[in-house]
């Protein structure tokens, strides 16, 4: 994957990034008209470095997440994780989940795995490699810090079903106009570069 990109090429591509303005929460119009969801992780603080365990340099499992108090009118929740700094025209998608129960409250470490196209109450969709499950962060060496944007959307009961194996486009088409709340959490990661670590449990303002 991208860990095999030579360091000289990573440095050359440092100025090429998808951009925060292209992540889903910006595309859907947040924060205008959305109630706030507090999205946190016991493993990293908002804006702080992702532990290697959750990346391609470690076990590559998905991190634990928690939230509370979905706004009135929430029928279900959807999660989308994107790399805002991927050297691509659009952010790289690391996870898609549809149909999380409104009162679930959390996702355990390692919970984002292939589910066989929609088994159970929730559906784990396709990442940018067209596979179900968690795509572990693996930014090119020398490209600098990448921001991994965890976006949780509270969705009303009128949203369409995005299908049994949705990707980013199918998910956004299904929930557009039906989002009643949103939460944002950013974890960072860079290869062979120092990154700051902040207090666990901090949340982002949207």
VOVEX-307837 format. One record per atom (N, C-alpha, C): x, y, z. Coordinates in steps of 0.05 Angstrom, whole numbers, plus 5000, padded with zeros to 4 digits. Example, Ala and Ser with C-alpha at 12.3 -4.5 7.8 and 13.67 -1.06 7.14 Angstrom:
2
526448865156/524649105156/526449345156/525749555142/527349795143/525850015157/
//
This chain:
206
501749765000/500050005000/501850255000/500750475012/502250725011/504750735027/505150535046/507650525061/509950465043/509450355019/511550285001/512350514982/510950744983/511750974968/514351074978/516451114961/519051204970/518851474983/520651525003/520551775019/520852015001/522651994981/523052234964/520452314950/518852104942/516352164928/514252284948/514352184973/512552294993/513052584997/515652654999/516452945002/515453104978/515752994954/514953134930/511953184929/510453014942/507553034941/506353184965/508053304982/507053425007/504953635002/505153784980/503153994975/500653894962/500453644955/498153534942/496453384963/494153494970/492353394990/489453434982/487753244990/484953274983/483653524995/484053565021/483053805035/480653755052/480553895075/478253865093/475653955080/475854135061/473354235049/471954025032/473253795028/472053575012/471053345028/471453345054/470453125070/467353145072/466152925079/463252895077/461753105093/462753165118/461253345135/461153625123/463153705108/463053955093/461253935069/461253715055/459553665032/456653685040/455953585064/453153575072/452253835085/454054025089/453254285098/453554335128/454954155143/455254205171/457154445176/456754605197/454954545219/452154675216/451554805193/449054935190/446754745192/444954795211/442554635214/442854375228/445254305237/445754045250/446054085280/444853915296/445453905324/448153775327/449453835350/452153725354/452053455369/453653265359/454053015373/456953015384/457252945409/459952925421/461052655414/462952645396/464352405387/467152395399/467852185414/470452175427/471551895424/474051865432/475351595433/476951575458/476851345472/478551315495/481451265488/482051235461/484751165452/486351415443/484951625436/486451865426/484652115430/485852345433/484352595436/483952715408/481952895407/481453035382/483953195374/484853155349/487253295339/489853165346/489752945361/492252815370/492852565353/495252465357/496252245341/494751985346/494051845325/492951575327/495051385336/494551215356/496451015364/496950825340/499450725338/500150555315/498450305313/497350215336/495649975335/493449995315/492450235309/490150275291/491050325262/493550315257/494650385230/495950135217/496850175192/498249965178/500949895190/501950065208/504450015222/504049845247/501549785254/500949625277/499049395270/497249335289/495349125285/493249185263/492849445258/491049525237/488049485244/487349495270/484649475278/483349755280/480749765279/479450025282/479450115311/479550375316/479650485343/476850475356/476850475383/474250495397/473150785395/470550805394/469251065392/466851075412/466251315421/463951345438/462451605432/459851615438/458251855434/455951835454/454452065456/452152075474/450152265464/447652235473/445452425469/444952495440/444252295424/443352365396/440952555398/440752735379/438552935380/435852815375/433752945384/431052845378/430652805348/429252595341/428752525313/430752335301/432852265317/434852075307/433651795305/433651675282/432751395278/435151205277/437351295267/439851125266/442251315262/444551195263/447051345260/448751225237/450251395224/452151305203/454851415209/456951265204/459751345209/461251335183/462751545178/464551555155/467251665164/469351525157/472151605164/473651655139/474851905137/476251985112/478952105119/480852065101/483552195103/483452455087/483352675102/483152935088/485753015075/487952875080/490552955069/491752755050/490052575040/491052375020/491852524995/494052434981/494952574957/493252494933/490652534936/488652454916/486652674912/485152684890/483152894886/480952904907/480152674918/478152654938/479352514963/478252564987/479252425010/479052125008/481051985018/481051695019/479051605041/477351415034/475351315053/476451075068/476451095095/477550875111/475350705124/472950805126/470750645138/468050775131/466050595127/463350675123/461550485140/459850595157/457950435172/455250565171/453250405165/450450505163/448750345182/446750475194/444750335209/445450275238/447350435249/447850405278/445450485294/444650325314/442350405331/442850675344/440750835346/440951105356/442151115384/441550915401/442550925428/444850735433/446250655412/448450475415/450650575434/451350835430/453250965448/456150915443/456850705430/459750645426/460150435404/462650435395/463650215378/466250115392/466449865395/468749745409/471149745390/473549735401/475949695385/475749445368/476449485342/476349255324/473549195313/471549365318/468849295311/468249345281/469949505268/469449565239/470749345222/469249135217/470148905201/468048835181/468848685160/467048605140/464648445152/462248515143/459848385154/458348215134/459448185110/458048025090/455748165077/456048425071/454048585057/451448605073/451648685098/449348765113/448148555131/449648425148/448648235167/448148375194/445848335206/445248455231/444048735229/444048875252/442749135253/444249355238/446849325235/448449525221/449849405197/450649575179/451949485154/454649625152/456849475150/459449585145/459849595115/460249835104/460549875075/463349865065/463849965041/466349935027/468050185031/470650135036/472550355037/473650415009/475650585007/476650664981/478050434966/478750224979/479849994966/477749794958/475149884960/472849724953/472549474969/473449484994/473149265012/471549345036/469949165047/468549215072/470549235095/469949405114/471549415138/473349655140/475149645160/476949865166/479449855148/480050075135/482450105120/484550245137/486550105148/488450225166/489950455153/490250675167/491850905156/494650815150/495550905126/498350845117/499351065100/499651305111/500551535095/503351495084/503951605061/506651585050/508851705068/511051565071/513251675087/514151935074/514552145091/515452405080/513252585072/510752495071/508552665062/507452845084/508352805109/507452975131/505052855145/503953015163/501752925180/499152915163/497652695168/495052665155/492952675177/490652795169/488352815187/486252615180/485652435199/483652225194/481052325208/479052375192/476652515201/474452315206/473752275231/471552095239/469052265241/467052195225/464652355222/462252175229/460752255249/458352105258/455852275252/454052155237/451552295229/449152165242/447452335255/444852245265/442852285242/441452075235/439752075211/436852025219/435052165207/432152135213/431051885199/428551825204/427351585194/426551585165/426951815152/426151845124/428451795104/430851745115/433151695097/432751435082/433851435058/433651195041/435650985051/435050735043/436950515048/439150535027/441650555035/443850585015/444650325002/443350105009/444049844998/445749685017/446049435011/447349245029/450349275032/451649425015/454549445015/455349725006/454449935020/454850205010/457650315011/458350474991/460850634992/460050915000/461951094999/461551375007/459251504992/459251484965/457251614949/454451514955/454151254957/451551134964/450551224991/452351245010/451651335037/450651625037/452251795024/451552075024/448952135009/448551984987/446052014972/443651934989/444051735006/441851635023/441151825046/443151955057/442652115081/442352415075/443052505051/442952795045/440152895050/439853105065/437353225071/435953095095/437252885107/436052745129/437852735154/439952895154/441752905177/440753105197/440353015222/439353185243/441553255264/443853125262/446053185280/448653075269/450853185278/453453085268/455653125290/457452935290/459752955308/462352915292/464453035302/467053045287/469252985307/471052805299/473452735315/475752695295/478052825300/480352805282/482652675296/483752465284/486252345293/488352385272/490752425279/492952475260/494952245260/496352235237/498452035236/500452115214/503052075219/505152125200/507251915204/508551845182/510751645184/513451785188/514951685207/517651775212/517752075219/515552185231/515552455239/514152475266/515052675283/513952705309/511152825307/509452755326/506752875327/506052915357/504553115363/503853175391/501652985400/501552935426/499452775438/497952945458/495352965456/493753135474/492252965494/490653095510/489052945531/486852785518/486652535526/484652355516/481852455524/479952435505/477252505512/476352775502/478252935490/477453195480/475753165455/473953345450/472253335426/472653585409/471853555384/472153775365/469553945365/469854205361/467554375358/466754385329/464154355322/463254375294/461254595292/
//
